Amino acid sequence: MSSQKPVEQEDKPLDPVMENVRRKMIRLQLVSAGVMMVMLMVVLGAIVYKLTRLDDREGAGSAAATVPSDAPVAATAALPPGFQVSDVALSGGQILFYGIMPGGEGKAIVFDIGAGRIVSDIAVTAN
């Protein structure tokens, strides 16, 4: 138990210097809390932005993402006559056919699976 009487336990007014220090500390605490709240909102906004951008990039970058698994894509890539394929590469929804034309000229042809057509015909020459 306390040896002081209840009347003595009441808060006494602070001197003016200590009152100024108390006010400054409260103001600092409020400013710090405000900055922390703003930074928390920025971090949450960045997380939401990253999650939504990831979904958009996956949907636009891959033709297989729009095709159901039970419905395979049937497409025909009409390569030029006499074109001999020497290498094939797949990237997302596009296939690169690299080969040689009958005249010995190197050629790269890009076929887009989603569009079902050749999107690029590139002549490859050595300098």
LINVEN-V905381 format. One record per residue. N is the residue number from 1. RES is the residue in three letters. PSI is psi as a letter, one per 40 degrees, with the letter a starting at -180 (999 if undefined). OMEGA is omega in degrees with one decimal (* if undefined). Layout:
# LINVEN-V905381
N;RES;PSI;OMEGA / N;RES;PSI;OMEGA
This chain:
# LINVEN-V905381
1;MET;i;-178.9 / 2;SER;i;179.5 / 3;SER;e;179.5 / 4;GLN;i;177.8 / 5;LYS;i;-178.8 / 6;PRO;d;-179.5 / 7;VAL;d;-179.2 / 8;GLU;e;-177.0 / 9;GLN;e;179.7 / 10;GLU;i;179.3 / 11;ASP;h;176.7 / 12;LYS;i;179.0 / 13;PRO;i;-179.8 / 14;LEU;i;174.9 / 15;ASP;i;-173.7 / 16;PRO;d;-179.9 / 17;VAL;d;179.9 / 18;MET;d;177.3 / 19;GLU;d;177.0 / 20;ASN;d;178.3 / 21;VAL;d;179.2 / 22;ARG;d;179.5 / 23;ARG;d;178.3 / 24;LYS;d;179.5 / 25;MET;d;178.3 / 26;ILE;d;178.7 / 27;ARG;d;178.2 / 28;LEU;d;179.4 / 29;GLN;d;179.7 / 30;LEU;d;178.4 / 31;VAL;d;179.0 / 32;SER;d;178.8 / 33;ALA;d;178.4 / 34;GLY;d;178.8 / 35;VAL;d;179.3 / 36;MET;d;179.0 / 37;MET;d;178.6 / 38;VAL;d;179.6 / 39;MET;d;176.3 / 40;LEU;d;178.9 / 41;MET;d;178.4 / 42;VAL;d;-179.9 / 43;VAL;d;178.9 / 44;LEU;d;176.8 / 45;GLY;d;178.4 / 46;ALA;d;178.8 / 47;ILE;d;179.4 / 48;VAL;d;179.3 / 49;TYR;d;-180.0 / 50;LYS;d;-179.1 / 51;LEU;d;-179.6 / 52;THR;d;178.7 / 53;ARG;d;179.4 / 54;LEU;d;179.0 / 55;ASP;d;179.5 / 56;ASP;d;-177.5 / 57;ARG;d;179.4 / 58;GLU;d;-178.6 / 59;GLY;d;-177.2 / 60;ALA;d;-173.4 / 61;GLY;e;-173.9 / 62;SER;h;178.1 / 63;ALA;d;-179.0 / 64;ALA;d;-179.2 / 65;ALA;d;-179.1 / 66;THR;e;-178.5 / 67;VAL;h;177.5 / 68;PRO;i;-176.5 / 69;SER;d;-179.2 / 70;ASP;e;179.4 / 71;ALA;g;-179.4 / 72;PRO;i;-179.9 / 73;VAL;h;175.4 / 74;ALA;h;-179.8 / 75;ALA;i;177.8 / 76;THR;h;176.7 / 77;ALA;h;-178.9 / 78;ALA;g;178.8 / 79;LEU;i;-179.1 / 80;PRO;i;179.2 / 81;PRO;h;179.1 / 82;GLY;e;-179.8 / 83;PHE;h;179.1 / 84;GLN;h;-178.0 / 85;VAL;h;177.7 / 86;SER;e;179.8 / 87;ASP;i;179.0 / 88;VAL;h;177.3 / 89;ALA;i;179.7 / 90;LEU;h;177.8 / 91;SER;h;-179.3 / 92;GLY;b;-179.7 / 93;GLY;f;-178.8 / 94;GLN;i;178.1 / 95;ILE;h;176.2 / 96;LEU;h;173.5 / 97;PHE;h;176.6 / 98;TYR;h;-179.0 / 99;GLY;a;-175.4 / 100;ILE;h;176.1 / 101;MET;i;-178.7 / 102;PRO;d;179.7 / 103;GLY;e;179.9 / 104;GLY;e;179.6 / 105;GLU;h;176.8 / 106;GLY;i;-177.1 / 107;LYS;i;174.6 / 108;ALA;h;-178.5 / 109;ILE;h;-179.7 / 110;VAL;h;179.1 / 111;PHE;h;178.8 / 112;ASP;h;-176.3 / 113;ILE;d;-178.4 / 114;GLY;d;-179.8 / 115;ALA;d;179.4 / 116;GLY;f;-178.7 / 117;ARG;i;175.9 / 118;ILE;h;-177.4 / 119;VAL;e;-178.9 / 120;SER;h;177.8 / 121;ASP;h;-170.8 / 122;ILE;h;175.1 / 123;ALA;h;-178.2 / 124;VAL;h;179.1 / 125;THR;i;177.3 / 126;ALA;h;178.9 / 127;ASN;999;*
